[in-house]
C-alpha cells in the first residue's frame, strides 16, 4: 500500500492476535480487504496505553474493529476507548465496530462513547466465549482433567468466537449494520459444569468440574502463563457478571447473519478434533 488512494482503504483490526481479532483478520484477508493488524508487535506498532502509537496505526484507515485489552471492565478503559474513537474519526475513520460484553456497566459506557464519536458504529455485545476453554488458559485445566473456576451454578449462553467474527466482518464490510447493537449468545443456557461435561463427551475423557475462589483461580492462570492483569480481569468478570444477569438468550446472531448461532457441542467437537485438549 503505497499510493494515497490505496492507503485510504485500510481496515484496522485491533487485538489482531486475540481470540476474535485473528479470526476477523483471517476473514478479511479471505475477502481481499486491505487490512492493518493492530498490536504491540505490529508494524506500525499499536498500544492502547500509548497514544503516540495511534496516529501511525490509523493512517489510511476507513474502518476499525475495536478490541480493548485486557477488557472493557479494566480501570481507565472507557476513557481510553472514548479518546481513541474520537481521534479515529478525526483521522478519517468512518466505521467503528466495538467488541463489548454483556452485563458490564463499564462496557456499556464504552459503547456509548463509540456511539457518540461521530462514526458509523456497530456494537457487538457478547456472552462468555466458548473459546475461553481452548484459547485463554482454561485449556490447561481441561488437559489436566479438572476444570476449576470461580463460577456459580448459573446458566450462561456461551457464544462461539466463529459467530462473533462472522458478525464483525459483516458489520465492517457490508451496508445495513450501522447503528445496530448486536447482542450475541449461543442457542442455550449452560452452567460451567454443563460445558465441561460437553467437553468431556467430545474428548471421550473423564473431566471434573470444581468451584474455587477468585484468588485460587488467578493463581492458577498465572501459573499457566497468563499475565496477572488479564487473569485478574477474568476473575472480576466471574465475580460481577456471572450472577444471573445474563442468563437469557438473544437473537443477535440471527439478526446479523440470518442464521442461528452455533451450539457449544459443535464448538467442543471441533476443538477436540484439533488436539488442544489432549492429555
Secondary structure, 3 states (H helix, E strand, C coil): CCCHHHHCCEEEEECCCCCCHHHHHHHHHHCCCCEEEECCCCCCCCCCCCHHHHHHHHCCEEEEEECCCCCCCCCCHHHHHHHHHHHHHHCCCCEEEEEEECCCHHHHHHHHHHHCCCCEEEEEEECCECCHHHHCCHHHHHHHCEEEECCCCCCECCECHHHHHHHHHHHHHCCCCCCEEEEECCCCCECHHHHHHHHHHHHCCCCEEEECCHHHHHHHHHHCCCCHHHHHHHHHHHHHCCCCCCCCCCCHHHHHHCCCCCCHHHHHHHHHHHCCCCC
